[in-house]
Amino acid sequence: MVETDPRTWCALALGRLDFDAAVASGAVTASGHRAGQVAAWLPLVEV
């Protein structure tokens, strides 16, 4: 399970925030053995 707020999700999707950094800062909560796989799909677009 991966949870975050809309602003953080937008930053992740646009490549302005690294997934691991977001998890480390507490902006993203990731739990479960497959949660980290989300990072492989980010960013969705690069700005």
C-alpha positions as CSV (number, residue, x, y, z in Angstrom):
1,M,0.0,0.0,0.0
2,V,1.3,3.5,-0.9
3,E,-0.3,6.6,0.6
4,T,0.4,10.3,0.1
5,D,-1.3,13.6,-0.4
6,P,-2.2,15.1,-3.8
7,R,0.7,17.6,-3.8
8,T,3.3,14.9,-3.1
9,W,1.8,12.6,-5.8
10,C,2.0,15.4,-8.4
11,A,5.7,16.1,-7.4
12,L,6.4,12.3,-7.8
13,A,4.6,12.0,-11.1
14,L,6.4,15.0,-12.6
15,G,9.8,13.9,-11.4
16,R,10.3,16.8,-9.0
17,L,10.5,14.5,-6.0
18,D,12.3,11.1,-5.6
19,F,10.2,8.3,-4.3
20,D,12.8,7.1,-1.7
21,A,13.3,10.7,-0.5
22,A,9.6,11.1,-0.1
23,V,9.4,7.9,1.9
24,A,12.3,8.9,4.1
25,S,10.8,12.3,4.8
26,G,7.4,10.8,5.7
27,A,5.6,12.4,2.8
28,V,4.8,8.9,1.5
29,T,3.8,5.9,3.5
30,A,4.8,2.6,1.8
31,S,4.1,-0.8,3.3
32,G,4.1,-4.3,1.9
33,H,6.6,-6.2,-0.1
34,R,5.5,-4.7,-3.4
35,A,5.1,-1.1,-2.4
36,G,8.5,-0.1,-3.6
37,Q,7.7,-1.2,-7.1
38,V,5.7,2.0,-7.5
39,A,9.1,3.8,-7.8
40,A,9.8,2.0,-11.1
41,W,6.9,3.7,-12.7
42,L,7.9,7.2,-11.6
43,P,8.1,9.8,-12.9
44,L,5.1,9.5,-15.2
45,V,6.4,12.5,-17.2
46,E,9.5,14.6,-17.0
47,V,9.2,18.3,-16.8
